[in-house]
Amino acid sequence: MKIIISINPEHVENIIRGTKKYEYRTRVAIKSIDSILVYCTHPCKKVVAEVAINSVQKDTPERLWDSTKDLSGITKEFFDEYFKGRSVAYAYELGKVVTFEVPKELSEFSIGSAPQSYTYVNA
């Protein structure tokens, strides 16, 4: 099973380049997933890649940062702001990235609007 998640263009580029190996989330999929379809937000507004999931990590924000910071692709300030006030943090450990030659529309996955957190798809 797969999910689609919305990611800002700068982070999408870092994922594709391989400098961002963790995608941080305040919530993760409940069902078992094997990959993420990456929806690049404004101005692109397309599904641009599929990324394999190696693992899902759950910890306090402090411990999660300590174990993932070297391949985070983000600053500590950005991380701290994202998890501000939270006692639990999640990170998808990203594996192989496959970019789409022609980015896909959400409608190709029967989705009408960009997911706020994530959306399951059977693609």
C-alpha positions in Angstrom: 0.0 0.0 0.0 1.1 3.6 -0.6 0.3 7.0 0.6 0.4 10.4 -1.0 1.9 13.2 1.1 2.3 16.9 0.3 5.9 18.2 0.5 7.3 21.7 -0.2 9.3 22.0 -3.4 12.7 22.7 -1.6 12.3 19.5 0.4 11.2 17.6 -2.7 14.4 18.6 -4.4 16.5 17.5 -1.4 14.7 14.1 -1.4 15.4 13.6 -5.1 19.0 14.7 -4.7 19.4 12.3 -1.9 20.4 14.8 0.7 17.2 14.4 2.7 16.8 10.7 3.8 14.1 11.4 6.5 10.6 12.8 6.0 9.4 14.1 9.4 5.7 13.9 10.3 3.5 14.6 13.3 1.3 11.7 12.2 2.1 8.6 10.2 0.0 6.1 8.3 -1.8 3.5 10.5 -1.8 0.9 7.8 1.4 -0.7 6.7 2.8 1.1 3.7 5.8 0.4 1.4 6.2 3.7 -0.4 5.2 7.3 -0.5 4.0 9.2 -3.6 5.4 12.7 -3.3 3.0 15.5 -4.1 5.1 18.7 -4.7 3.1 21.7 -3.5 2.8 25.2 -5.0 3.8 26.1 -7.7 4.3 22.6 -9.1 1.1 20.9 -7.8 1.9 17.5 -9.2 2.9 14.0 -8.0 6.6 13.9 -9.0 8.1 10.8 -7.4 7.7 7.6 -5.5 9.9 6.8 -2.6 10.4 3.5 -0.9 10.0 3.4 2.9 12.9 1.6 4.7 11.4 2.1 8.2 9.3 4.4 10.4 10.8 5.8 13.5 8.9 7.1 16.5 10.5 8.9 19.5 10.7 12.2 21.4 11.6 15.0 19.1 15.0 15.4 20.8 16.0 11.8 20.4 14.6 11.5 16.9 16.7 14.6 15.9 19.8 13.1 17.5 19.4 9.9 15.5 18.5 11.4 12.2 20.1 14.9 12.0 23.0 13.9 9.7 20.6 12.9 6.9 17.7 15.2 7.8 18.0 17.7 4.9 16.6 20.4 7.2 17.9 22.7 9.9 17.5 22.1 13.6 15.5 25.3 13.8 13.0 24.1 11.2 12.7 20.7 13.0 12.1 22.4 16.4 9.5 24.7 15.0 7.7 21.8 13.2 7.5 19.7 16.4 7.0 22.6 18.8 4.8 21.5 21.7 4.8 17.8 20.7 6.1 14.9 22.8 6.2 12.4 19.9 7.8 12.8 16.5 7.9 10.4 13.5 10.3 10.0 10.6 9.9 7.9 7.5 13.4 6.7 6.5 13.5 7.1 2.8 14.9 4.5 0.4 15.0 4.4 -3.4 13.6 7.4 -5.2 11.9 7.0 -8.6 11.1 10.3 -10.2 8.3 10.5 -12.8 9.4 11.7 -16.3 6.0 13.3 -16.6 4.6 14.5 -13.2 1.2 13.1 -12.5 -2.0 14.9 -11.6 -3.8 14.0 -8.3 -6.8 13.0 -10.4 -4.8 10.1 -11.8 -5.0 8.6 -8.2 -8.7 9.5 -7.8 -7.8 12.4 -5.4 -9.5 15.8 -5.7 -7.2 17.9 -3.5 -3.8 17.9 -1.9 -3.7 15.8 1.3 -3.3 17.7 4.5 -1.5 14.9 6.2 -1.6 11.8 4.0 -4.0 9.9 1.8 -4.0 6.1 1.1 -3.8 5.1 -2.6 -3.9 1.7 -4.4 -1.6 2.6 -7.2 
